Amino acid sequence: MHCNPIRPAPGADFAPAVRGSTPVRPAALLGRWWRTQPRVERRLGIDIGQRALQLVELQRAGADQDWQLAAWAEEPLPADADTKTLAAALRHAWRRSGSRSRAAVVALPDSAVLSRSLNLPAALSEAELESLLQLEVAQQGAWADAPIAFDFMRHGEPSAAGQVEVQLVACRRDGVEHYRRALQLAGLRAAALEIDSQALARVCARLPQAQATTQALVLLELREDEPWLGVLQGGRMIHRRSLSCPGAPTALADPAALLDELAAALQLFLASGPECPLAEVLLTGGLPAASLEVLAGQVRQRLQLPCTVLAPLAGLCVSEAQALQPLEAAPSLLLACGLALREPRP
């Protein structure tokens, strides 16, 4: 907001504003104006991949305002980066971005997380539900000898049978500690840790076509290590799996393997899941937008479905200075945007 200061005319004495018989000093007027301005809310999301990390800060001045891209950065990572190496990369990316927020939401990869949806009695208290889910986590043989961290969330309203859907998320505690310690060494803190499928669904849920409850959207994410497939319905991720074919660079050079695997995975989903017609394929990943457009045409031809390159910055206000930048990294900012859009839990 631009404010024109009130100045006295040349050669005249300044006469302070008067309310009744009490003069109001200009400093007091400025103080009142400053207190009436909405507080700027800032959120920071960091996507830590195998070979790079992406950082996005969003801001808005009031809950009724649109989110604005405030800062972003991309930083390469060596393979199997240890805690100190990751901390150095986080610190460098944060400083380069110009971010003003230090509380970050970070994603754990789906491959490192146990995620299940369970139908449980809605009458269970939080303590009873926690004890029950702790037993469920303890039965996972793969993590029998490792300390486990877990969390849960209720979804929707209880059914007529008195059941409610509860999403359980669990992972090894040392994975959580690795991220928490790296953020701390970088001068940041972990506001929340969540699984990447939740963050991706949050971005896609902002799309107009994601509001339909009778049709599903297919999300094809081209990562460097391997592609991932997701199916979204009603703004939620109802199916998620990796594809057993090479990742982004190879997929562009030789897309046949990717298209075959994608077609087979969708056929299996349609055969085993509830009736859910597919409406559109959304394509994203760590490739230039022009390369993704080429691959989108091949997906359309093979699946006979519309295919759109997903713009993660769609629906965000972008400043003139940012619009002048090429933003080649925009397709790879999808997950970081979804993390930054996470609502704080009470």
Helices and strands as residue ranges (DSSP letters): E 17-19, E 22-24, H 26-36, E 41-48, E 52-60, E 68-76, H 83-97, E 103-108, G 110-112, E 113-121, H 126-138, G 141-143, E 148-155, E 163-172, H 173-185, E 189-195, H 196-204, G 208-211, E 216-222, E 227-233, E 236-242, H 248-253, H 256-272, E 278-285, H 289-303, E 307-309, H 320-323, G 330-333, H 334-340
